[in-house]
Amino acid sequence: MTWGKAVLVWNLTAKIFCLLFAAAALAGAIASDDEARDLPDGPGKETVAKVCIDCHTAGTFRKMRFNEAEWEDKVGDMVDRGAKADEKQQAEIVAYLVRNFGPGAKVNMNTAPLSELMVVLGFTADESKALVAYRTGHGAFKDWSEVARVSGVDAKKVESQKDKMAF
């Protein structure tokens, strides 16, 4: 291969790599936007989306039900590992997480990922998949009785967990 052909192949390879990298970055940004959109609204949501979603899916923390001290420890640990958040942002993140994913927080049945449905409400993987598929195809759940009517989901389990559900 001549020097000119080698340079041409190198340039073409570099361009293809750059295009693939850009496509992957765009796909990641779209996924991050979807993750952020599904977070509960309220003070601190934008900060959580900006600081946390870049490294974690929302399912990572949505399934946790930590108290304030535990969330402070978790957020502090993430900052120690490289998350970019000043003290004010850390306080916003902790307040948001306690309010939406603290010990008494309800599960939003219209946005909860599989992991939250499984860990917090005790649904099986198959039941959780059925719930997500149903809400994707039929729209938002209005109440727990609608959740109980989803094919493949144990209605008695739904009823026993109804007080932990939000819509």
Rosetta silent file (secondary structure, phi, psi, omega in degrees, C-alpha in Angstrom):
SEQUENCE: MTWGKAVLVWNLTAKIFCLLFAAAALAGAIASDDEARDLPDGPGKETVAKVCIDCHTAGTFRKMRFNEAEWEDKVGDMVDRGAKADEKQQAEIVAYLVRNFGPGAKVNMNTAPLSELMVVLGFTADESKALVAYRTGHGAFKDWSEVARVSGVDAKKVESQKDKMAF
SCORE:     score description
SCORE:     0.000 S_00000001
   1 L     0.000  136.768  179.380    0.000    0.000    0.000 S_00000001
   2 L   -79.038  161.190  179.510    1.336    3.403   -0.875 S_00000001
   3 H   -57.549  -42.490 -179.205    1.733    6.183    1.658 S_00000001
   4 H   -62.624  -41.758  178.619   -1.097    8.163    0.016 S_00000001
   5 H   -67.691  -38.406  179.016   -3.507    5.215    0.216 S_00000001
   6 H   -62.432  -42.454  178.238   -2.573    4.583    3.854 S_00000001
   7 H   -64.001  -42.451  179.170   -3.351    8.212    4.746 S_00000001
   8 H   -61.190  -45.197  178.839   -6.664    7.985    2.863 S_00000001
   9 H   -63.852  -42.967  178.884   -7.621    4.781    4.728 S_00000001
  10 H   -60.271  -46.254 -179.765   -6.577    6.363    8.040 S_00000001
  11 H   -62.680  -42.626  179.212   -8.672    9.484    7.367 S_00000001
  12 H   -64.405  -43.277  178.381  -11.687    7.402    6.382 S_00000001
  13 H   -61.673  -43.372  179.667  -11.313    5.212    9.491 S_00000001
  14 H   -63.047  -40.827  179.741  -11.023    8.286   11.709 S_00000001
  15 H   -65.486  -42.206  178.974  -14.164    9.814   10.175 S_00000001
  16 H   -63.112  -43.745  178.328  -16.130    6.604   10.672 S_00000001
  17 H   -59.762  -45.392 -179.747  -14.966    6.415   14.290 S_00000001
  18 H   -62.140  -41.140  178.265  -15.990   10.036   14.886 S_00000001
  19 H   -64.752  -42.620  178.588  -19.431    9.413   13.389 S_00000001
  20 H   -65.069  -40.864  177.913  -19.950    6.313   15.525 S_00000001
  21 H   -63.083  -43.777  179.119  -18.810    8.186   18.644 S_00000001
  22 H   -63.424  -40.599  179.048  -21.180   11.084   17.860 S_00000001
  23 H   -64.862  -41.615  178.269  -24.066    8.657   17.309 S_00000001
  24 H   -64.907  -41.186  178.723  -23.366    6.927   20.616 S_00000001
  25 H   -63.966  -41.178  179.102  -23.183   10.263   22.418 S_00000001
  26 H   -64.775  -42.681  178.294  -26.479   11.353   20.872 S_00000001
  27 H   -62.031  -41.073  177.093  -28.135    8.082   21.861 S_00000001
  28 H   -63.533  -40.493  179.216  -26.849    8.557   25.418 S_00000001
  29 H   -65.420  -40.261  178.451  -28.151   12.125   25.510 S_00000001
  30 H   -65.032  -43.625  178.029  -31.582   10.998   24.305 S_00000001
  31 H   -62.336  -41.192  178.365  -31.663    8.243   26.949 S_00000001
  32 H   -62.772  -40.569  177.976  -30.617   10.772   29.608 S_00000001
  33 H   -62.321  -41.922  177.993  -33.406   13.107   28.497 S_00000001
  34 H   -64.033  -43.557  178.233  -35.930   10.273   28.776 S_00000001
  35 H   -59.636  -46.905 -178.612  -34.628    9.348   32.217 S_00000001
  36 H   -65.158  -40.974 -179.203  -34.832   12.978   33.375 S_00000001
  37 H   -60.249  -35.534 -177.018  -38.309   13.458   31.923 S_00000001
  38 L   -82.799   -3.887  175.210  -39.632   10.515   33.935 S_00000001
  39 L   -71.728  148.613  176.956  -38.353   11.851   37.249 S_00000001
  40 L   -61.186  140.419  177.836  -41.022   13.346   39.530 S_00000001
  41 L   -69.099  154.897  176.027  -41.404   17.096   39.102 S_00000001
  42 L   142.629  171.860  179.870  -40.355   19.426   41.876 S_00000001
  43 L   -57.608  131.187  179.384  -37.474   21.428   43.285 S_00000001
  44 L    99.316  -13.442 -177.701  -34.151   19.713   42.626 S_00000001
  45 H   -58.559  -47.076 -178.176  -35.262   17.698   39.588 S_00000001
  46 H   -62.961  -39.030 -179.858  -33.039   19.625   37.176 S_00000001
  47 H   -66.610  -43.327  177.371  -30.045   19.307   39.488 S_00000001
  48 H   -61.004  -44.966  179.690  -30.565   15.552   39.873 S_00000001
  49 H   -60.890  -43.563 -176.955  -30.908   15.195   36.103 S_00000001
  50 H   -69.552  -44.612 -172.474  -27.773   17.236   35.486 S_00000001
  51 H   -88.094  -39.653 -169.387  -25.549   15.684   38.174 S_00000001
  52 L   -96.431  -40.033 -171.953  -26.823   12.119   38.555 S_00000001
  53 L   -69.235  -22.027  177.689  -28.320   10.944   35.268 S_00000001
  54 L   -61.568  -33.633 -177.766  -25.065   11.330   33.337 S_00000001
  55 L  -104.803  -26.231 -174.601  -23.597    8.387   35.260 S_00000001
  56 L  -126.283  150.520  166.152  -26.670    6.493   36.477 S_00000001
  57 L   -78.827  158.120  178.811  -30.048    5.561   35.154 S_00000001
  58 H   -61.943  -28.623  178.468  -32.882    6.786   37.332 S_00000001
  59 H   -59.863  -24.832  179.472  -33.610    3.152   38.156 S_00000001
  60 H   -60.653  -43.580 -177.290  -30.369    3.090   40.121 S_00000001
  61 H  -105.015  -17.064  179.855  -31.732    5.388   42.810 S_00000001
  62 H   -65.335  -27.587 -178.668  -35.494    5.106   42.276 S_00000001
  63 L   -82.287   -9.592  179.517  -35.487    1.657   43.844 S_00000001
  64 L   -88.059  146.447  176.215  -33.779    2.937   46.999 S_00000001
  65 L  -130.716   66.370 -176.903  -35.819    4.296   49.877 S_00000001
  66 L   -83.168  153.483  171.261  -33.122    5.926   52.004 S_00000001
  67 L   -82.727  179.051 -174.208  -33.655    8.356   54.839 S_00000001
  68 H   -59.471  -45.035 -179.009  -31.972   11.784   54.784 S_00000001
  69 H   -62.699  -40.116  179.496  -28.725   10.666   56.429 S_00000001
  70 H   -67.434  -40.148  176.966  -28.382    7.737   54.046 S_00000001
  71 H   -65.959  -38.649  177.084  -29.009    9.958   50.998 S_00000001
  72 H   -59.992  -43.789  177.827  -26.449   12.460   52.318 S_00000001
  73 H   -62.240  -44.304 -178.180  -23.897    9.644   52.595 S_00000001
  74 H   -64.465  -46.153 -179.823  -24.730    8.338   49.111 S_00000001
  75 H   -65.721  -42.065  176.868  -24.533   11.772   47.468 S_00000001
  76 H   -59.409  -41.403  177.667  -21.301   12.556   49.343 S_00000001
  77 H   -62.395  -42.000  179.607  -19.828    9.277   48.135 S_00000001
  78 H   -65.266  -38.624  176.862  -20.763   10.104   44.540 S_00000001
  79 H   -65.359  -41.303  176.685  -19.125   13.528   44.827 S_00000001
  80 H   -60.895  -29.012 -179.315  -16.008   11.847   46.251 S_00000001
  81 L   -87.750   -2.780  174.766  -16.037    9.588   43.175 S_00000001
  82 L   124.091   -3.814  176.854  -16.168   12.537   40.785 S_00000001
  83 L   -62.338  139.793 -176.774  -19.751   13.794   40.535 S_00000001
  84 L   -96.215   97.083  178.182  -19.720   17.537   39.945 S_00000001
  85 L  -151.052  128.312  175.859  -21.936   19.149   42.597 S_00000001
  86 L   -80.397 -179.652 -175.733  -21.229   21.990   44.990 S_00000001
  87 H   -61.278  -40.357  179.480  -22.647   22.040   48.537 S_00000001
  88 H   -63.858  -44.283  179.043  -25.857   23.819   47.493 S_00000001
  89 H   -64.689  -39.251  177.948  -26.469   21.326   44.690 S_00000001
  90 H   -61.102  -42.552  178.256  -25.778   18.417   47.020 S_00000001
  91 H   -63.639  -40.319  177.195  -28.384   19.752   49.450 S_00000001
  92 H   -61.837  -44.582 -178.859  -30.893   20.134   46.578 S_00000001
  93 H   -62.430  -47.945 -179.116  -30.212   16.578   45.433 S_00000001
  94 H   -60.715  -46.241 -179.990  -30.602   15.128   48.931 S_00000001
  95 H   -60.365  -43.246  178.915  -33.860   17.045   49.542 S_00000001
  96 H   -62.538  -47.167 -177.789  -35.252   15.881   46.189 S_00000001
  97 H   -65.481  -40.145  178.089  -34.259   12.258   46.788 S_00000001
  98 H   -63.494  -45.157 -177.812  -35.690   12.205   50.329 S_00000001
  99 H   -64.722  -41.083 -173.604  -38.968   13.749   49.139 S_00000001
 100 H   -99.968  -22.253 -176.727  -39.375   11.441   46.130 S_00000001
 101 H  -137.865   31.938  175.427  -37.430    8.320   47.109 S_00000001
 102 L   -84.108 -177.294 -175.953  -37.367    8.411   50.897 S_00000001
 103 L   -56.250  -35.718 -177.729  -38.748    5.695   53.183 S_00000001
 104 L  -100.917    6.031 -176.290  -42.393    6.756   52.808 S_00000001
 105 L   -69.352  140.428  178.706  -42.292    7.835   49.156 S_00000001
 106 L   -85.222  159.192  178.506  -44.844    6.298   46.831 S_00000001
 107 E   -92.708  123.010  176.192  -44.052    4.643   43.521 S_00000001
 108 E   -76.834  109.253 -174.572  -45.325    6.536   40.492 S_00000001
 109 L   -68.812  -12.721 -179.071  -46.934    3.739   38.525 S_00000001
 110 L   -96.965   -7.073  178.951  -46.795    5.764   35.309 S_00000001
 111 L  -134.401   -9.960 -175.363  -43.045    6.383   35.307 S_00000001
 112 L   -62.419  132.804  174.058  -41.434    3.759   37.563 S_00000001
 113 L   -75.024  168.466 -179.205  -38.765    1.628   35.889 S_00000001
 114 H   -51.317  -45.339 -175.271  -38.782   -2.152   36.229 S_00000001
 115 H   -60.961  -38.183  179.392  -36.310   -2.093   39.102 S_00000001
 116 H   -69.451  -41.434  178.465  -38.500    0.216   41.219 S_00000001
 117 H   -61.795  -39.018 -177.741  -41.615   -1.873   40.576 S_00000001
 118 H   -75.509  -50.548 -172.992  -39.747   -5.015   41.549 S_00000001
 119 H   -73.868  -45.795 -173.716  -37.762   -3.826   44.572 S_00000001
 120 H   -81.958  -40.119 -176.321  -40.219   -1.421   46.193 S_00000001
 121 H  -101.182  -10.858  176.252  -43.543   -3.087   45.366 S_00000001
 122 L    80.497   17.245  176.138  -42.398   -6.696   45.116 S_00000001
 123 L   -74.153  150.371  175.589  -43.629   -7.413   41.599 S_00000001
 124 L   -73.584  170.168  177.286  -41.845  -10.133   39.673 S_00000001
 125 H   -60.505  -42.921 -179.701  -39.850   -9.284   36.557 S_00000001
 126 H   -65.436  -41.875  177.858  -42.691  -10.612   34.379 S_00000001
 127 H   -63.513  -42.511 -179.456  -45.334   -8.627   36.283 S_00000001
 128 H   -63.698  -42.286  177.419  -43.216   -5.476   36.044 S_00000001
 129 H   -62.680  -40.090  178.890  -42.726   -5.965   32.304 S_00000001
 130 H   -63.896  -39.407  179.235  -46.493   -6.440   31.893 S_00000001
 131 H   -66.068  -44.747  179.285  -47.162   -3.189   33.781 S_00000001
 132 H   -65.058  -42.577  179.040  -44.678   -1.204   31.708 S_00000001
 133 H   -62.975  -41.444  179.980  -46.012   -2.710   28.469 S_00000001
 134 H   -62.409  -49.880 -177.394  -49.583   -1.911   29.483 S_00000001
 135 H   -68.295  -28.046  176.552  -48.928    1.734   30.322 S_00000001
 136 H   -69.300  -39.858 -177.560  -46.872    2.124   27.145 S_00000001
 137 H   -86.740  -27.184 -174.149  -49.705    0.775   25.008 S_00000001
 138 H  -114.359   -7.042 -177.821  -52.737    2.110   26.889 S_00000001
 139 L    94.613 -174.812 -172.952  -51.518    5.304   28.527 S_00000001
 140 L   -65.170  143.207  171.497  -51.249    6.326   32.136 S_00000001
 141 L   -70.561  144.337  179.024  -52.818    4.341   34.949 S_00000001
 142 L   -98.458  -32.955  179.972  -55.561    6.245   36.754 S_00000001
 143 L  -160.558  175.397 -175.226  -55.724    4.195   39.963 S_00000001
 144 H   -65.550  -29.815 -178.717  -54.667    0.933   41.575 S_00000001
 145 H   -66.340  -31.141  175.695  -57.746   -0.950   40.383 S_00000001
 146 H   -68.456  -38.569  176.841  -56.654   -0.386   36.787 S_00000001
 147 H   -62.012  -40.483 -177.884  -53.217   -1.792   37.684 S_00000001
 148 H   -65.423  -22.029 -178.762  -54.924   -4.851   39.200 S_00000001
 149 L   -88.127   -2.236 -179.313  -56.669   -5.587   35.897 S_00000001
 150 L   -70.329  128.536  179.376  -53.430   -5.892   33.898 S_00000001
 151 L   -61.045  133.051  178.777  -53.050   -9.386   32.502 S_00000001
 152 L    91.762    1.640 -179.748  -50.178  -11.282   34.096 S_00000001
 153 L  -114.510  135.052  179.820  -50.200   -9.258   37.330 S_00000001
 154 L   -71.468  109.488 -176.786  -51.349  -10.689   40.668 S_00000001
 155 H   -61.797  -35.033  178.942  -54.381   -8.556   41.596 S_00000001
 156 H   -67.074  -36.554  177.175  -54.084   -9.451   45.289 S_00000001
 157 H   -65.490  -41.571  178.327  -50.476   -8.245   45.289 S_00000001
 158 H   -59.881  -48.909 -178.628  -51.589   -4.980   43.670 S_00000001
 159 H   -60.918  -39.015 -179.346  -54.282   -4.464   46.286 S_00000001
 160 H   -68.903  -20.990 -178.572  -51.842   -5.180   49.118 S_00000001
 161 H  -106.829    4.675 -173.011  -49.449   -2.537   47.736 S_00000001
 162 H   -57.153  -31.932 -179.377  -52.040    0.095   46.712 S_00000001
 163 H   -73.898  -11.471  177.920  -51.073    2.513   49.497 S_00000001
 164 H   -97.797    4.694 -175.684  -47.519    2.642   48.120 S_00000001
 165 E  -105.800  143.387  173.579  -48.697    3.654   44.633 S_00000001
 166 E  -126.025  155.102 -176.901  -49.075    7.120   43.106 S_00000001
 167 L  -133.510    0.000    0.000  -50.646    8.051   39.774 S_00000001
